[in-house]
Amino acid sequence: MKEFNAKQEIENVINWIREWFENNGPQANAVIGISGGKDSAIVATLLVKALGKDRVTGVMMPNGVQKDISDSKRIVDYLGIKAYTVNIEKAYNGIIDAVSESGLEIKRDSEINTPPRLRMTTLYAIAQSLPNGGRVINTCNRSEDYVGYSTKFGDSAGDMSPCSDFLVCEMLQIGEALGLPKEFIYKTPSDGLSGLSDEDKLGFTYAVLDHYVLTGEIDDEETKQKIDRLHKINLHKLEVLPQYKQSR
């Protein structure tokens, strides 16, 4: 197996970001949601290195009170990027109330997945309001994508995705190679919605998942079956929207 070279991948990704923006928005800003976790911190850092801090716009989007919003602010201050705070609480309550008033009972999955979709709407609203326009940056990684740990048309969306081919173990190496503070890289990952860490919610660690994705090896058959099932039922999140084609 080829050894992962974080420094080389950083150089490659930075060049890829520059080329993409040259072709898809030479003057546009990169607009990125800053959650306070490792992925948004790493992706934002790569964007700053590729485009310069003046062309990176961070967006913090609490839903009411977000107890760890200070982590997002620290990342913004560390990178020196311009940032906006948009509280989505009124929009969230408005949708939940409107659906409830229609006579339909809101399910827990809907409560959990509505905020990421509102946040993506917010990112595009800001991107289209900037003087030179903006392009929304996806911050997903390969580990999350493999098991569908994202919200369709929420955090799985965006105009481009610099790190979706990197596993969590590789993202950690990239964060280290970028010289980011440890607290940015090793914060316990959580969706901020369910009250659980990512690994608690998934039922297995990213280390186990990454090893399985890379080698096909896994010790626990039950965990293997769970990962395989999640991968299969969530592939639709990564595929182009299916379209019926009429016969001609």
C-alpha positions as CSV (number, residue, x, y, z in Angstrom):
1,M,0.0,0.0,0.0
2,K,1.3,3.4,-0.9
3,E,2.4,5.5,2.1
4,F,0.3,8.7,2.6
5,N,2.4,11.8,2.0
6,A,0.6,14.6,3.7
7,K,3.0,17.4,2.6
8,Q,2.7,16.3,-1.1
9,E,-1.1,16.0,-0.9
10,I,-1.3,19.5,0.6
11,E,0.7,20.9,-2.3
12,N,-1.5,19.0,-4.8
13,V,-4.7,20.1,-3.2
14,I,-3.6,23.8,-3.1
15,N,-2.8,23.6,-6.8
16,W,-6.1,21.9,-7.5
17,I,-8.1,24.6,-5.6
18,R,-6.3,27.4,-7.5
19,E,-7.0,25.8,-10.9
20,W,-10.6,25.1,-10.0
21,F,-11.2,28.7,-9.0
22,E,-9.3,30.0,-12.1
23,N,-11.8,28.1,-14.2
24,N,-14.9,28.6,-12.1
25,G,-14.6,32.0,-10.5
26,P,-11.3,33.8,-10.9
27,Q,-12.4,36.7,-8.6
28,A,-14.8,34.8,-6.5
29,N,-14.5,34.2,-2.8
30,A,-14.5,30.7,-1.2
31,V,-17.4,30.6,1.2
32,I,-17.1,28.0,4.0
33,G,-19.1,27.1,7.1
34,I,-16.8,27.1,10.1
35,S,-18.2,24.5,12.5
36,G,-15.2,24.4,14.9
37,G,-14.3,20.9,13.9
38,K,-11.2,19.6,12.2
39,D,-12.6,19.3,8.7
40,S,-13.7,23.0,8.3
41,A,-10.5,24.1,10.0
42,I,-8.3,22.1,7.7
43,V,-10.3,22.9,4.5
44,A,-10.3,26.7,5.4
45,T,-6.5,26.6,6.0
46,L,-6.0,25.0,2.6
47,L,-8.2,27.7,1.0
48,V,-6.2,30.4,2.6
49,K,-3.0,28.9,1.4
50,A,-4.4,28.6,-2.1
51,L,-6.3,31.9,-2.5
52,G,-5.1,34.1,0.3
53,K,-7.1,35.1,3.3
54,D,-8.8,38.0,1.6
55,R,-10.7,35.6,-0.7
56,V,-11.9,33.2,2.0
57,T,-15.1,34.0,3.8
58,G,-16.1,32.0,6.9
59,V,-19.6,31.6,8.1
60,M,-20.7,30.6,11.6
61,M,-24.3,29.4,11.8
62,P,-25.5,28.5,15.3
63,N,-29.0,27.3,15.8
64,G,-29.9,29.4,18.8
65,V,-27.1,29.0,21.4
66,Q,-24.1,27.0,20.3
67,K,-22.0,26.2,23.4
68,D,-18.8,25.6,21.3
69,I,-19.1,28.6,19.0
70,S,-15.9,29.9,20.6
71,D,-14.1,27.1,18.8
72,S,-15.3,28.5,15.4
73,K,-14.3,32.0,16.4
74,R,-10.8,30.8,17.3
75,I,-10.3,29.2,13.9
76,V,-11.5,32.4,12.2
77,D,-9.1,34.5,14.3
78,Y,-6.2,32.1,13.7
79,L,-6.6,32.3,10.0
80,G,-7.4,36.0,9.9
81,I,-10.3,35.6,7.5
82,K,-13.5,37.7,7.3
83,A,-16.4,35.9,8.9
84,Y,-20.2,36.3,9.3
85,T,-22.4,34.9,12.0
86,V,-25.9,34.0,10.9
87,N,-28.1,32.4,13.6
88,I,-30.5,30.0,11.9
89,E,-32.8,29.6,14.9
90,K,-35.7,31.7,13.5
91,A,-35.6,29.9,10.1
92,Y,-35.4,26.5,11.8
93,N,-38.3,27.3,14.1
94,G,-40.3,28.7,11.2
95,I,-40.0,25.6,9.1
96,I,-40.7,23.2,12.1
97,D,-43.7,25.3,13.1
98,A,-45.0,25.5,9.5
99,V,-44.8,21.8,8.9
100,S,-46.4,21.1,12.3
101,E,-49.2,23.5,11.4
102,S,-49.8,21.6,8.2
103,G,-51.0,18.7,10.4
104,L,-47.9,16.5,10.0
105,E,-45.9,15.4,13.1
106,I,-42.2,16.3,12.8
107,K,-39.9,13.2,13.2
108,R,-36.6,13.3,14.9
109,D,-34.6,12.7,11.7
110,S,-36.3,15.8,10.2
111,E,-35.3,17.8,13.3
112,I,-31.7,16.7,13.0
113,N,-31.4,17.1,9.2
114,T,-33.2,20.5,8.8
115,P,-30.4,22.6,10.3
116,P,-27.7,21.4,7.9
117,R,-30.0,22.1,5.0
118,L,-30.7,25.6,6.3
119,R,-26.9,26.1,6.8
120,M,-26.3,25.2,3.1
121,T,-29.0,27.7,2.1
122,T,-27.3,30.3,4.2
123,L,-23.9,29.6,2.6
124,Y,-25.4,30.1,-0.9
125,A,-27.2,33.3,0.2
126,I,-23.9,34.8,1.4
127,A,-22.0,33.5,-1.6
128,Q,-24.4,35.2,-4.0
129,S,-24.4,38.4,-1.9
130,L,-20.6,39.0,-1.9
131,P,-19.3,41.8,-4.2
132,N,-17.4,39.3,-6.5
133,G,-19.7,36.4,-5.8
134,G,-18.7,33.2,-4.0
135,R,-18.3,29.5,-4.4
136,V,-19.5,27.3,-1.5
137,I,-17.0,24.8,-0.3
138,N,-17.9,21.3,0.8
139,T,-15.9,20.0,3.9
140,C,-16.8,16.3,3.8
141,N,-14.1,13.6,4.1
142,R,-14.0,10.2,2.5
143,S,-14.7,8.3,5.8
144,E,-17.9,10.2,6.4
145,D,-18.9,9.9,2.7
146,Y,-18.3,6.1,2.7
147,V,-21.0,5.5,5.3
148,G,-23.2,8.4,4.3
149,Y,-22.6,10.3,7.5
150,S,-23.9,13.6,6.1
151,T,-27.2,15.3,5.2
152,K,-28.2,15.2,1.6
153,F,-28.5,18.7,0.2
154,G,-27.0,19.9,3.5
155,D,-23.4,19.4,4.4
156,S,-23.0,16.9,1.6
157,A,-23.6,19.8,-0.9
158,G,-21.3,22.5,-2.3
159,D,-19.6,23.7,-5.4
160,M,-16.3,21.9,-4.9
161,S,-14.9,19.5,-2.4
162,P,-11.1,19.6,-1.6
163,C,-10.9,16.8,0.9
164,S,-13.6,14.3,0.1
165,D,-10.9,11.8,-1.1
166,F,-9.1,11.8,2.3
167,L,-10.0,9.5,5.1
168,V,-10.1,10.8,8.7
169,C,-6.7,9.3,9.5
170,E,-5.3,11.2,6.5
171,M,-7.1,14.5,7.4
172,L,-5.4,14.3,10.8
173,Q,-2.0,14.0,9.1
174,I,-2.8,16.9,6.9
175,G,-3.8,19.0,9.9
176,E,-0.5,18.1,11.6
177,A,1.5,18.9,8.4
178,L,-0.3,22.3,8.1
179,G,0.9,23.1,11.7
180,L,-2.6,23.7,13.0
181,P,-3.1,23.9,16.8
182,K,-3.9,20.5,18.3
183,E,-7.2,21.6,19.6
184,F,-8.4,22.3,16.0
185,I,-7.4,18.9,14.8
186,Y,-8.3,16.6,17.7
187,K,-11.6,18.0,18.9
188,T,-14.0,15.1,19.4
189,P,-16.1,15.1,16.2
190,S,-19.9,15.6,16.7
191,D,-22.7,16.6,14.4
192,G,-23.8,19.1,17.1
193,L,-27.4,18.0,16.6
194,S,-27.9,14.5,18.2
195,G,-26.0,15.1,21.4
196,L,-23.6,12.2,20.5
197,S,-20.1,12.1,19.2
198,D,-19.8,10.9,15.6
199,E,-18.3,7.6,16.7
200,D,-20.9,6.9,19.3
201,K,-23.7,7.6,16.8
202,L,-22.1,5.4,14.1
203,G,-21.3,2.6,16.5
204,F,-17.7,2.2,15.5
205,T,-14.5,4.3,15.5
206,Y,-13.1,6.1,12.5
207,A,-9.9,4.1,13.0
208,V,-11.8,0.9,12.4
209,L,-13.6,2.3,9.5
210,D,-10.5,3.7,7.8
211,H,-8.6,0.5,8.2
212,Y,-11.5,-1.4,6.6
213,V,-11.8,1.0,3.7
214,L,-8.1,0.9,3.0
215,T,-7.5,-2.9,3.5
216,G,-10.8,-4.7,3.5
217,E,-9.8,-6.1,6.9
218,I,-12.0,-5.9,10.0
219,D,-12.1,-8.1,13.1
220,D,-15.7,-7.8,14.1
221,E,-18.2,-9.3,11.6
222,E,-21.1,-7.3,13.1
223,T,-19.3,-4.1,12.6
224,K,-18.4,-5.1,9.0
225,Q,-22.0,-5.8,8.2
226,K,-23.0,-2.4,9.7
227,I,-20.4,-0.5,7.6
228,D,-21.4,-2.4,4.5
229,R,-25.1,-1.7,5.0
230,L,-24.5,2.0,5.7
231,H,-22.3,2.2,2.6
232,K,-24.9,0.6,0.4
233,I,-28.0,2.5,1.5
234,N,-26.2,5.9,1.4
235,L,-24.5,5.7,-2.0
236,H,-27.4,7.8,-3.4
237,K,-25.9,10.8,-1.5
238,L,-22.8,10.7,-3.7
239,E,-24.5,9.9,-7.0
240,V,-25.7,12.3,-9.7
241,L,-29.5,12.8,-9.4
242,P,-31.1,10.0,-11.3
243,Q,-33.0,11.2,-14.4
244,Y,-35.6,9.4,-16.5
245,K,-34.7,9.5,-20.2
246,Q,-37.5,9.3,-22.7
247,S,-37.1,6.9,-25.6
248,R,-36.4,8.7,-28.9
